Amino acid sequence: LSREEKRRRRRATAKYRSAHATRERIRVEAFNMAFAELRKLLPTLPPDKKLSKIEILRLAICYIS
């Protein structure tokens, strides 16, 4: 690659990185909202206990089984 092509690639990379970061933020937000919804449907004692994502999944598996 020529020097100019490398420069263009670096500039484009910054744009793509920013766009990717935005898409990733939206994806993670949707993922977390789905976990929050699942958490609301599962019975726990005490009901306001904070659960990790793995705890939510394990509790859901037990609840379904």
DAURSUL-V492440 format. One record per residue. RES is the residue in one small letter. PSI is psi as a letter, one per 40 degrees, with the letter a starting at -180 (999 if undefined). BURIAL is b if it has 16 or more other ideal C-beta (glycine too) atoms within 10 Angstrom, else e. D_FIRST is the distance of its C-alpha to the first C-alpha in whole Angstrom. Layout:
BEGIN
RES/PSI/BURIAL/D_FIRST ; RES/PSI/BURIAL/D_FIRST
END
This chain:
BEGIN
l/i/e/0 ; s/i/e/4 ; r/d/e/7 ; e/d/e/8 ; e/d/e/6 ; k/d/e/6 ; r/d/e/10 ; r/d/e/11 ; r/d/e/10 ; r/d/e/12 ; r/d/e/15 ; a/d/e/15 ; t/d/e/15 ; a/d/e/18 ; k/d/e/20 ; y/d/e/20 ; r/d/e/21 ; s/d/e/24 ; a/d/e/25 ; h/d/e/25 ; a/d/e/27 ; t/d/e/29 ; r/d/e/29 ; e/d/e/30 ; r/d/e/33 ; i/d/e/34 ; r/d/e/34 ; v/d/e/36 ; e/d/e/38 ; a/d/e/39 ; f/d/e/40 ; n/d/e/42 ; m/d/e/44 ; a/d/e/45 ; f/d/b/46 ; a/d/e/48 ; e/d/e/50 ; l/d/b/50 ; r/d/b/52 ; k/d/e/54 ; l/e/e/55 ; l/h/e/56 ; p/h/e/59 ; t/i/e/59 ; l/h/e/62 ; p/i/e/62 ; p/d/e/60 ; d/e/e/58 ; k/h/e/56 ; k/h/e/53 ; l/i/e/51 ; s/i/e/47 ; k/d/e/45 ; i/d/e/46 ; e/d/e/50 ; i/d/b/50 ; l/d/e/48 ; r/d/e/51 ; l/d/b/54 ; a/d/e/53 ; i/d/e/53 ; c/d/e/56 ; y/d/e/57 ; i/d/e/56 ; s/999/e/58
END
